[in-house]
Amino acid sequence: MGGMRSLDAFAEHKLQTRAARGLLRRPVAFRRSGASVHRGGRSWVSFAGNDYLGLSVHPAVIEA
């Protein structure tokens, strides 16, 4: 168990250091429609998934 506490302490230290430097990021909710995501009144193309071409919502793909 000592190793686990050591790893927890290491991770906590890294998180605190990043937070103190303003580098800690948190997940942000967004609205998705096809390959686009909408956040803060702007639209973006999302390359974070495997549907950046929006084919999952294409009528021919849905029909097939």
mmJSON file of the N, C-alpha and C atoms, coordinates in Angstrom:
{"data_MODEL":{"atom_site":{
"group_PDB":["ATOM","ATOM","ATOM","ATOM","ATOM","ATOM","ATOM","ATOM","ATOM","ATOM","ATOM","ATOM","ATOM","ATOM","ATOM","ATOM","ATOM","ATOM","ATOM","ATOM","ATOM","ATOM","ATOM","ATOM","ATOM","ATOM","ATOM","ATOM","ATOM","ATOM","ATOM","ATOM","ATOM","ATOM","ATOM","ATOM","ATOM","ATOM","ATOM","ATOM","ATOM","ATOM","ATOM","ATOM","ATOM","ATOM","ATOM","ATOM","ATOM","ATOM","ATOM","ATOM","ATOM","ATOM","ATOM","ATOM","ATOM","ATOM","ATOM","ATOM","ATOM","ATOM","ATOM","ATOM","ATOM","ATOM","ATOM","ATOM","ATOM","ATOM","ATOM","ATOM","ATOM","ATOM","ATOM","ATOM","ATOM","ATOM","ATOM","ATOM","ATOM","ATOM","ATOM","ATOM","ATOM","ATOM","ATOM","ATOM","ATOM","ATOM","ATOM","ATOM","ATOM","ATOM","ATOM","ATOM","ATOM","ATOM","ATOM","ATOM","ATOM","ATOM","ATOM","ATOM","ATOM","ATOM","ATOM","ATOM","ATOM","ATOM","ATOM","ATOM","ATOM","ATOM","ATOM","ATOM","ATOM","ATOM","ATOM","ATOM","ATOM","ATOM","ATOM","ATOM","ATOM","ATOM","ATOM","ATOM","ATOM","ATOM","ATOM","ATOM","ATOM","ATOM","ATOM","ATOM","ATOM","ATOM","ATOM","ATOM","ATOM","ATOM","ATOM","ATOM","ATOM","ATOM","ATOM","ATOM","ATOM","ATOM","ATOM","ATOM","ATOM","ATOM","ATOM","ATOM","ATOM","ATOM","ATOM","ATOM","ATOM","ATOM","ATOM","ATOM","ATOM","ATOM","ATOM","ATOM","ATOM","ATOM","ATOM","ATOM","ATOM","ATOM","ATOM","ATOM","ATOM","ATOM","ATOM","ATOM","ATOM","ATOM","ATOM","ATOM","ATOM","ATOM","ATOM","ATOM","ATOM","ATOM","ATOM","ATOM"],
"id":[1,2,3,4,5,6,7,8,9,10,11,12,13,14,15,16,17,18,19,20,21,22,23,24,25,26,27,28,29,30,31,32,33,34,35,36,37,38,39,40,41,42,43,44,45,46,47,48,49,50,51,52,53,54,55,56,57,58,59,60,61,62,63,64,65,66,67,68,69,70,71,72,73,74,75,76,77,78,79,80,81,82,83,84,85,86,87,88,89,90,91,92,93,94,95,96,97,98,99,100,101,102,103,104,105,106,107,108,109,110,111,112,113,114,115,116,117,118,119,120,121,122,123,124,125,126,127,128,129,130,131,132,133,134,135,136,137,138,139,140,141,142,143,144,145,146,147,148,149,150,151,152,153,154,155,156,157,158,159,160,161,162,163,164,165,166,167,168,169,170,171,172,173,174,175,176,177,178,179,180,181,182,183,184,185,186,187,188,189,190,191,192],
"type_symbol":["N","C","C","N","C","C","N","C","C","N","C","C","N","C","C","N","C","C","N","C","C","N","C","C","N","C","C","N","C","C","N","C","C","N","C","C","N","C","C","N","C","C","N","C","C","N","C","C","N","C","C","N","C","C","N","C","C","N","C","C","N","C","C","N","C","C","N","C","C","N","C","C","N","C","C","N","C","C","N","C","C","N","C","C","N","C","C","N","C","C","N","C","C","N","C","C","N","C","C","N","C","C","N","C","C","N","C","C","N","C","C","N","C","C","N","C","C","N","C","C","N","C","C","N","C","C","N","C","C","N","C","C","N","C","C","N","C","C","N","C","C","N","C","C","N","C","C","N","C","C","N","C","C","N","C","C","N","C","C","N","C","C","N","C","C","N","C","C","N","C","C","N","C","C","N","C","C","N","C","C","N","C","C","N","C","C","N","C","C","N","C","C"],
"label_atom_id":["N","CA","C","N","CA","C","N","CA","C","N","CA","C","N","CA","C","N","CA","C","N","CA","C","N","CA","C","N","CA","C","N","CA","C","N","CA","C","N","CA","C","N","CA","C","N","CA","C","N","CA","C","N","CA","C","N","CA","C","N","CA","C","N","CA","C","N","CA","C","N","CA","C","N","CA","C","N","CA","C","N","CA","C","N","CA","C","N","CA","C","N","CA","C","N","CA","C","N","CA","C","N","CA","C","N","CA","C","N","CA","C","N","CA","C","N","CA","C","N","CA","C","N","CA","C","N","CA","C","N","CA","C","N","CA","C","N","CA","C","N","CA","C","N","CA","C","N","CA","C","N","CA","C","N","CA","C","N","CA","C","N","CA","C","N","CA","C","N","CA","C","N","CA","C","N","CA","C","N","CA","C","N","CA","C","N","CA","C","N","CA","C","N","CA","C","N","CA","C","N","CA","C","N","CA","C","N","CA","C","N","CA","C","N","CA","C","N","CA","C","N","CA","C"],
"label_alt_id":[null,null,null,null,null,null,null,null,null,null,null,null,null,null,null,null,null,null,null,null,null,null,null,null,null,null,null,null,null,null,null,null,null,null,null,null,null,null,null,null,null,null,null,null,null,null,null,null,null,null,null,null,null,null,null,null,null,null,null,null,null,null,null,null,null,null,null,null,null,null,null,null,null,null,null,null,null,null,null,null,null,null,null,null,null,null,null,null,null,null,null,null,null,null,null,null,null,null,null,null,null,null,null,null,null,null,null,null,null,null,null,null,null,null,null,null,null,null,null,null,null,null,null,null,null,null,null,null,null,null,null,null,null,null,null,null,null,null,null,null,null,null,null,null,null,null,null,null,null,null,null,null,null,null,null,null,null,null,null,null,null,null,null,null,null,null,null,null,null,null,null,null,null,null,null,null,null,null,null,null,null,null,null,null,null,null,null,null,null,null,null,null],
"label_comp_id":["MET","MET","MET","GLY","GLY","GLY","GLY","GLY","GLY","MET","MET","MET","ARG","ARG","ARG","SER","SER","SER","LEU","LEU","LEU","ASP","ASP","ASP","ALA","ALA","ALA","PHE","PHE","PHE","ALA","ALA","ALA","GLU","GLU","GLU","HIS","HIS","HIS","LYS","LYS","LYS","LEU","LEU","LEU","GLN","GLN","GLN","THR","THR","THR","ARG","ARG","ARG","ALA","ALA","ALA","ALA","ALA","ALA","ARG","ARG","ARG","GLY","GLY","GLY","LEU","LEU","LEU","LEU","LEU","LEU","ARG","ARG","ARG","ARG","ARG","ARG","PRO","PRO","PRO","VAL","VAL","VAL","ALA","ALA","ALA","PHE","PHE","PHE","ARG","ARG","ARG","ARG","ARG","ARG","SER","SER","SER","GLY","GLY","GLY","ALA","ALA","ALA","SER","SER","SER","VAL","VAL","VAL","HIS","HIS","HIS","ARG","ARG","ARG","GLY","GLY","GLY","GLY","GLY","GLY","ARG","ARG","ARG","SER","SER","SER","TRP","TRP","TRP","VAL","VAL","VAL","SER","SER","SER","PHE","PHE","PHE","ALA","ALA","ALA","GLY","GLY","GLY","ASN","ASN","ASN","ASP","ASP","ASP","TYR","TYR","TYR","LEU","LEU","LEU","GLY","GLY","GLY","LEU","LEU","LEU","SER","SER","SER","VAL","VAL","VAL","HIS","HIS","HIS","PRO","PRO","PRO","ALA","ALA","ALA","VAL","VAL","VAL","ILE","ILE","ILE","GLU","GLU","GLU","ALA","ALA","ALA"],
"label_asym_id":["A","A","A","A","A","A","A","A","A","A","A","A","A","A","A","A","A","A","A","A","A","A","A","A","A","A","A","A","A","A","A","A","A","A","A","A","A","A","A","A","A","A","A","A","A","A","A","A","A","A","A","A","A","A","A","A","A","A","A","A","A","A","A","A","A","A","A","A","A","A","A","A","A","A","A","A","A","A","A","A","A","A","A","A","A","A","A","A","A","A","A","A","A","A","A","A","A","A","A","A","A","A","A","A","A","A","A","A","A","A","A","A","A","A","A","A","A","A","A","A","A","A","A","A","A","A","A","A","A","A","A","A","A","A","A","A","A","A","A","A","A","A","A","A","A","A","A","A","A","A","A","A","A","A","A","A","A","A","A","A","A","A","A","A","A","A","A","A","A","A","A","A","A","A","A","A","A","A","A","A","A","A","A","A","A","A","A","A","A","A","A","A"],
"label_entity_id":["1","1","1","1","1","1","1","1","1","1","1","1","1","1","1","1","1","1","1","1","1","1","1","1","1","1","1","1","1","1","1","1","1","1","1","1","1","1","1","1","1","1","1","1","1","1","1","1","1","1","1","1","1","1","1","1","1","1","1","1","1","1","1","1","1","1","1","1","1","1","1","1","1","1","1","1","1","1","1","1","1","1","1","1","1","1","1","1","1","1","1","1","1","1","1","1","1","1","1","1","1","1","1","1","1","1","1","1","1","1","1","1","1","1","1","1","1","1","1","1","1","1","1","1","1","1","1","1","1","1","1","1","1","1","1","1","1","1","1","1","1","1","1","1","1","1","1","1","1","1","1","1","1","1","1","1","1","1","1","1","1","1","1","1","1","1","1","1","1","1","1","1","1","1","1","1","1","1","1","1","1","1","1","1","1","1","1","1","1","1","1","1"],
"label_seq_id":[1,1,1,2,2,2,3,3,3,4,4,4,5,5,5,6,6,6,7,7,7,8,8,8,9,9,9,10,10,10,11,11,11,12,12,12,13,13,13,14,14,14,15,15,15,16,16,16,17,17,17,18,18,18,19,19,19,20,20,20,21,21,21,22,22,22,23,23,23,24,24,24,25,25,25,26,26,26,27,27,27,28,28,28,29,29,29,30,30,30,31,31,31,32,32,32,33,33,33,34,34,34,35,35,35,36,36,36,37,37,37,38,38,38,39,39,39,40,40,40,41,41,41,42,42,42,43,43,43,44,44,44,45,45,45,46,46,46,47,47,47,48,48,48,49,49,49,50,50,50,51,51,51,52,52,52,53,53,53,54,54,54,55,55,55,56,56,56,57,57,57,58,58,58,59,59,59,60,60,60,61,61,61,62,62,62,63,63,63,64,64,64],
"pdbx_PDB_ins_code":[null,null,null,null,null,null,null,null,null,null,null,null,null,null,null,null,null,null,null,null,null,null,null,null,null,null,null,null,null,null,null,null,null,null,null,null,null,null,null,null,null,null,null,null,null,null,null,null,null,null,null,null,null,null,null,null,null,null,null,null,null,null,null,null,null,null,null,null,null,null,null,null,null,null,null,null,null,null,null,null,null,null,null,null,null,null,null,null,null,null,null,null,null,null,null,null,null,null,null,null,null,null,null,null,null,null,null,null,null,null,null,null,null,null,null,null,null,null,null,null,null,null,null,null,null,null,null,null,null,null,null,null,null,null,null,null,null,null,null,null,null,null,null,null,null,null,null,null,null,null,null,null,null,null,null,null,null,null,null,null,null,null,null,null,null,null,null,null,null,null,null,null,null,null,null,null,null,null,null,null,null,null,null,null,null,null,null,null,null,null,null,null],
"Cartn_x":[0.81,0.0,0.849,2.077,2.94,3.15,3.293,3.47,2.277,1.075,-0.134,-0.204,0.108,0.08,1.119,2.276,3.325,2.858,2.192,1.679,0.575,-0.302,-1.35,-0.742,0.27,0.928,1.596,2.241,2.887,1.856,0.747,-0.299,-0.924,-1.194,-1.782,-0.843,0.445,1.435,1.441,1.419,1.405,0.149,-1.005,-2.256,-2.222,-1.727,-1.651,-0.693,0.417,1.392,0.789,0.104,-0.524,-1.625,-2.412,-3.489,-2.905,-1.824,-1.205,-0.661,-0.261,0.263,-0.826,-2.087,-3.196,-3.243,-2.663,-2.588,-3.522,-4.331,-5.234,-6.496,-6.812,-7.994,-9.074,-10.301,-11.454,-12.281,-12.998,-13.885,-14.94,-15.284,-16.26,-17.402,-18.615,-19.79,-19.965,-20.411,-20.675,-21.833,-22.405,-23.503,-22.951,-23.328,-22.796,-23.902,-23.57,-24.47,-23.608,-23.6,-22.741,-21.279,-20.499,-19.073,-18.787,-19.807,-19.608,-19.954,-19.245,-19.58,-19.836,-20.692,-21.079,-20.81,-20.057,-19.709,-19.478,-20.053,-19.847,-20.311,-21.371,-21.899,-21.123,-20.135,-19.337,-19.43,-19.213,-19.207,-17.774,-17.458,-16.12,-16.246,-15.267,-15.2,-14.418,-14.979,-14.324,-13.524,-12.227,-11.348,-11.018,-11.709,-11.416,-12.006,-12.933,-13.545,-13.273,-13.964,-13.757,-14.847,-15.63,-16.711,-16.551,-15.315,-15.091,-15.619,-15.966,-16.612,-18.131,-18.645,-20.078,-20.86,-20.196,-20.871,-21.902,-21.789,-22.759,-24.16,-24.271,-25.589,-25.988,-25.189,-25.515,-26.717,-27.707,-28.912,-28.63,-27.671,-27.367,-26.795,-25.991,-25.416,-26.506,-27.367,-28.47,-29.401,-29.705,-30.58,-29.958,-28.658,-27.975,-27.959],
"Cartn_y":[-1.21,0.0,1.27,1.173,2.351,2.961,2.099,2.59,3.376,2.941,3.632,5.02,5.116,6.435,7.352,6.788,7.568,8.088,7.248,7.656,8.699,8.504,9.496,10.844,10.836,12.075,12.752,11.966,12.494,13.167,12.465,13.004,14.261,14.237,15.409,16.605,16.368,17.449,18.031,17.172,17.64,18.465,17.992,18.728,20.091,20.141,21.405,22.384,21.867,22.717,23.312,22.479,22.974,23.986,23.716,24.637,25.988,25.968,27.208,28.037,27.381,28.08,28.426,28.098,28.388,27.464,26.273,25.345,24.153,24.137,23.008,23.234,22.263,22.38,21.435,21.831,21.03,20.727,19.606,19.32,20.411,20.702,21.742,21.116,21.407,20.89,21.645,20.935,21.553,20.825,21.462,20.871,20.408,19.221,18.631,18.489,18.789,18.508,18.081,16.785,16.256,16.41,16.964,17.146,18.441,19.254,20.538,20.452,21.245,21.424,22.908,23.207,24.594,24.925,25.99,26.411,27.912,28.569,30.005,30.818,30.355,31.094,30.91,30.023,29.778,28.313,28.053,26.686,26.285,25.031,24.506,23.134,22.745,21.382,20.578,19.459,18.631,17.514,17.517,16.455,15.492,15.63,14.818,13.415,13.181,11.863,11.28,10.218,9.591,9.977,11.009,11.423,12.887,13.325,14.725,15.101,14.103,14.39,14.44,14.063,14.114,13.013,11.934,10.871,10.115,10.115,9.371,9.958,11.203,11.826,12.025,11.475,11.584,10.665,11.17,10.362,8.99,8.904,7.608,6.621,7.097,6.229,5.782,6.696,6.348,5.331,5.531,4.605,3.206,3.159,1.869,1.129],
"Cartn_z":[0.0,0.0,0.0,0.479,0.523,-0.848,-1.868,-3.227,-3.719,-3.363,-3.799,-3.178,-1.897,-1.254,-1.886,-2.229,-2.859,-4.221,-4.987,-6.295,-6.13,-5.158,-4.889,-4.532,-3.679,-3.268,-4.463,-5.304,-6.504,-7.411,-7.675,-8.547,-7.945,-6.664,-6.001,-6.09,-5.883,-5.991,-7.405,-8.424,-9.813,-10.105,-9.627,-9.835,-9.152,-7.929,-7.191,-7.864,-8.365,-9.053,-10.315,-11.105,-12.323,-12.01,-10.974,-10.589,-10.172,-9.397,-8.927,-10.092,-11.165,-12.334,-13.346,-13.025,-13.923,-15.13,-14.993,-16.117,-15.988,-14.956,-14.751,-15.578,-16.434,-17.281,-16.782,-16.959,-16.572,-17.81,-17.818,-18.958,-19.109,-20.343,-20.643,-21.431,-21.038,-21.749,-23.063,-24.075,-25.362,-26.023,-27.026,-27.785,-29.119,-29.533,-30.766,-31.799,-33.048,-34.161,-35.343,-35.62,-36.671,-36.295,-37.206,-36.961,-36.214,-36.019,-35.349,-33.871,-33.104,-31.697,-31.484,-30.544,-30.291,-28.839,-28.64,-27.28,-27.279,-26.315,-26.176,-27.367,-28.037,-29.17,-30.462,-30.458,-31.658,-32.058,-33.339,-33.85,-34.187,-33.894,-34.144,-34.794,-35.595,-36.109,-35.093,-34.659,-33.657,-34.321,-34.094,-34.575,-33.437,-32.309,-31.13,-31.218,-32.092,-32.212,-33.584,-33.898,-35.199,-36.194,-35.901,-36.801,-37.207,-37.437,-37.776,-39.154,-39.974,-41.256,-41.132,-39.973,-39.74,-40.435,-40.826,-41.567,-40.747,-39.447,-38.624,-38.704,-39.146,-39.272,-40.75,-41.655,-43.081,-43.385,-44.125,-44.382,-45.006,-45.926,-46.562,-45.552,-44.633,-43.606,-42.642,-42.26,-41.353,-42.013,-43.28,-43.992,-44.113,-44.354,-44.511,-43.193],
"occupancy":[1.0,1.0,1.0,1.0,1.0,1.0,1.0,1.0,1.0,1.0,1.0,1.0,1.0,1.0,1.0,1.0,1.0,1.0,1.0,1.0,1.0,1.0,1.0,1.0,1.0,1.0,1.0,1.0,1.0,1.0,1.0,1.0,1.0,1.0,1.0,1.0,1.0,1.0,1.0,1.0,1.0,1.0,1.0,1.0,1.0,1.0,1.0,1.0,1.0,1.0,1.0,1.0,1.0,1.0,1.0,1.0,1.0,1.0,1.0,1.0,1.0,1.0,1.0,1.0,1.0,1.0,1.0,1.0,1.0,1.0,1.0,1.0,1.0,1.0,1.0,1.0,1.0,1.0,1.0,1.0,1.0,1.0,1.0,1.0,1.0,1.0,1.0,1.0,1.0,1.0,1.0,1.0,1.0,1.0,1.0,1.0,1.0,1.0,1.0,1.0,1.0,1.0,1.0,1.0,1.0,1.0,1.0,1.0,1.0,1.0,1.0,1.0,1.0,1.0,1.0,1.0,1.0,1.0,1.0,1.0,1.0,1.0,1.0,1.0,1.0,1.0,1.0,1.0,1.0,1.0,1.0,1.0,1.0,1.0,1.0,1.0,1.0,1.0,1.0,1.0,1.0,1.0,1.0,1.0,1.0,1.0,1.0,1.0,1.0,1.0,1.0,1.0,1.0,1.0,1.0,1.0,1.0,1.0,1.0,1.0,1.0,1.0,1.0,1.0,1.0,1.0,1.0,1.0,1.0,1.0,1.0,1.0,1.0,1.0,1.0,1.0,1.0,1.0,1.0,1.0,1.0,1.0,1.0,1.0,1.0,1.0,1.0,1.0,1.0,1.0,1.0,1.0],
"B_iso_or_equiv":[0.0,0.0,0.0,0.0,0.0,0.0,0.0,0.0,0.0,0.0,0.0,0.0,0.0,0.0,0.0,0.0,0.0,0.0,0.0,0.0,0.0,0.0,0.0,0.0,0.0,0.0,0.0,0.0,0.0,0.0,0.0,0.0,0.0,0.0,0.0,0.0,0.0,0.0,0.0,0.0,0.0,0.0,0.0,0.0,0.0,0.0,0.0,0.0,0.0,0.0,0.0,0.0,0.0,0.0,0.0,0.0,0.0,0.0,0.0,0.0,0.0,0.0,0.0,0.0,0.0,0.0,0.0,0.0,0.0,0.0,0.0,0.0,0.0,0.0,0.0,0.0,0.0,0.0,0.0,0.0,0.0,0.0,0.0,0.0,0.0,0.0,0.0,0.0,0.0,0.0,0.0,0.0,0.0,0.0,0.0,0.0,0.0,0.0,0.0,0.0,0.0,0.0,0.0,0.0,0.0,0.0,0.0,0.0,0.0,0.0,0.0,0.0,0.0,0.0,0.0,0.0,0.0,0.0,0.0,0.0,0.0,0.0,0.0,0.0,0.0,0.0,0.0,0.0,0.0,0.0,0.0,0.0,0.0,0.0,0.0,0.0,0.0,0.0,0.0,0.0,0.0,0.0,0.0,0.0,0.0,0.0,0.0,0.0,0.0,0.0,0.0,0.0,0.0,0.0,0.0,0.0,0.0,0.0,0.0,0.0,0.0,0.0,0.0,0.0,0.0,0.0,0.0,0.0,0.0,0.0,0.0,0.0,0.0,0.0,0.0,0.0,0.0,0.0,0.0,0.0,0.0,0.0,0.0,0.0,0.0,0.0,0.0,0.0,0.0,0.0,0.0,0.0],
"pdbx_formal_charge":[null,null,null,null,null,null,null,null,null,null,null,null,null,null,null,null,null,null,null,null,null,null,null,null,null,null,null,null,null,null,null,null,null,null,null,null,null,null,null,null,null,null,null,null,null,null,null,null,null,null,null,null,null,null,null,null,null,null,null,null,null,null,null,null,null,null,null,null,null,null,null,null,null,null,null,null,null,null,null,null,null,null,null,null,null,null,null,null,null,null,null,null,null,null,null,null,null,null,null,null,null,null,null,null,null,null,null,null,null,null,null,null,null,null,null,null,null,null,null,null,null,null,null,null,null,null,null,null,null,null,null,null,null,null,null,null,null,null,null,null,null,null,null,null,null,null,null,null,null,null,null,null,null,null,null,null,null,null,null,null,null,null,null,null,null,null,null,null,null,null,null,null,null,null,null,null,null,null,null,null,null,null,null,null,null,null,null,null,null,null,null,null],
"auth_seq_id":[1,1,1,2,2,2,3,3,3,4,4,4,5,5,5,6,6,6,7,7,7,8,8,8,9,9,9,10,10,10,11,11,11,12,12,12,13,13,13,14,14,14,15,15,15,16,16,16,17,17,17,18,18,18,19,19,19,20,20,20,21,21,21,22,22,22,23,23,23,24,24,24,25,25,25,26,26,26,27,27,27,28,28,28,29,29,29,30,30,30,31,31,31,32,32,32,33,33,33,34,34,34,35,35,35,36,36,36,37,37,37,38,38,38,39,39,39,40,40,40,41,41,41,42,42,42,43,43,43,44,44,44,45,45,45,46,46,46,47,47,47,48,48,48,49,49,49,50,50,50,51,51,51,52,52,52,53,53,53,54,54,54,55,55,55,56,56,56,57,57,57,58,58,58,59,59,59,60,60,60,61,61,61,62,62,62,63,63,63,64,64,64],
"auth_comp_id":["MET","MET","MET","GLY","GLY","GLY","GLY","GLY","GLY","MET","MET","MET","ARG","ARG","ARG","SER","SER","SER","LEU","LEU","LEU","ASP","ASP","ASP","ALA","ALA","ALA","PHE","PHE","PHE","ALA","ALA","ALA","GLU","GLU","GLU","HIS","HIS","HIS","LYS","LYS","LYS","LEU","LEU","LEU","GLN","GLN","GLN","THR","THR","THR","ARG","ARG","ARG","ALA","ALA","ALA","ALA","ALA","ALA","ARG","ARG","ARG","GLY","GLY","GLY","LEU","LEU","LEU","LEU","LEU","LEU","ARG","ARG","ARG","ARG","ARG","ARG","PRO","PRO","PRO","VAL","VAL","VAL","ALA","ALA","ALA","PHE","PHE","PHE","ARG","ARG","ARG","ARG","ARG","ARG","SER","SER","SER","GLY","GLY","GLY","ALA","ALA","ALA","SER","SER","SER","VAL","VAL","VAL","HIS","HIS","HIS","ARG","ARG","ARG","GLY","GLY","GLY","GLY","GLY","GLY","ARG","ARG","ARG","SER","SER","SER","TRP","TRP","TRP","VAL","VAL","VAL","SER","SER","SER","PHE","PHE","PHE","ALA","ALA","ALA","GLY","GLY","GLY","ASN","ASN","ASN","ASP","ASP","ASP","TYR","TYR","TYR","LEU","LEU","LEU","GLY","GLY","GLY","LEU","LEU","LEU","SER","SER","SER","VAL","VAL","VAL","HIS","HIS","HIS","PRO","PRO","PRO","ALA","ALA","ALA","VAL","VAL","VAL","ILE","ILE","ILE","GLU","GLU","GLU","ALA","ALA","ALA"],
"auth_asym_id":["A","A","A","A","A","A","A","A","A","A","A","A","A","A","A","A","A","A","A","A","A","A","A","A","A","A","A","A","A","A","A","A","A","A","A","A","A","A","A","A","A","A","A","A","A","A","A","A","A","A","A","A","A","A","A","A","A","A","A","A","A","A","A","A","A","A","A","A","A","A","A","A","A","A","A","A","A","A","A","A","A","A","A","A","A","A","A","A","A","A","A","A","A","A","A","A","A","A","A","A","A","A","A","A","A","A","A","A","A","A","A","A","A","A","A","A","A","A","A","A","A","A","A","A","A","A","A","A","A","A","A","A","A","A","A","A","A","A","A","A","A","A","A","A","A","A","A","A","A","A","A","A","A","A","A","A","A","A","A","A","A","A","A","A","A","A","A","A","A","A","A","A","A","A","A","A","A","A","A","A","A","A","A","A","A","A","A","A","A","A","A","A"],
"auth_atom_id":["N","CA","C","N","CA","C","N","CA","C","N","CA","C","N","CA","C","N","CA","C","N","CA","C","N","CA","C","N","CA","C","N","CA","C","N","CA","C","N","CA","C","N","CA","C","N","CA","C","N","CA","C","N","CA","C","N","CA","C","N","CA","C","N","CA","C","N","CA","C","N","CA","C","N","CA","C","N","CA","C","N","CA","C","N","CA","C","N","CA","C","N","CA","C","N","CA","C","N","CA","C","N","CA","C","N","CA","C","N","CA","C","N","CA","C","N","CA","C","N","CA","C","N","CA","C","N","CA","C","N","CA","C","N","CA","C","N","CA","C","N","CA","C","N","CA","C","N","CA","C","N","CA","C","N","CA","C","N","CA","C","N","CA","C","N","CA","C","N","CA","C","N","CA","C","N","CA","C","N","CA","C","N","CA","C","N","CA","C","N","CA","C","N","CA","C","N","CA","C","N","CA","C","N","CA","C","N","CA","C","N","CA","C","N","CA","C","N","CA","C","N","CA","C"],
"pdbx_PDB_model_num":[1,1,1,1,1,1,1,1,1,1,1,1,1,1,1,1,1,1,1,1,1,1,1,1,1,1,1,1,1,1,1,1,1,1,1,1,1,1,1,1,1,1,1,1,1,1,1,1,1,1,1,1,1,1,1,1,1,1,1,1,1,1,1,1,1,1,1,1,1,1,1,1,1,1,1,1,1,1,1,1,1,1,1,1,1,1,1,1,1,1,1,1,1,1,1,1,1,1,1,1,1,1,1,1,1,1,1,1,1,1,1,1,1,1,1,1,1,1,1,1,1,1,1,1,1,1,1,1,1,1,1,1,1,1,1,1,1,1,1,1,1,1,1,1,1,1,1,1,1,1,1,1,1,1,1,1,1,1,1,1,1,1,1,1,1,1,1,1,1,1,1,1,1,1,1,1,1,1,1,1,1,1,1,1,1,1,1,1,1,1,1,1]
}}}
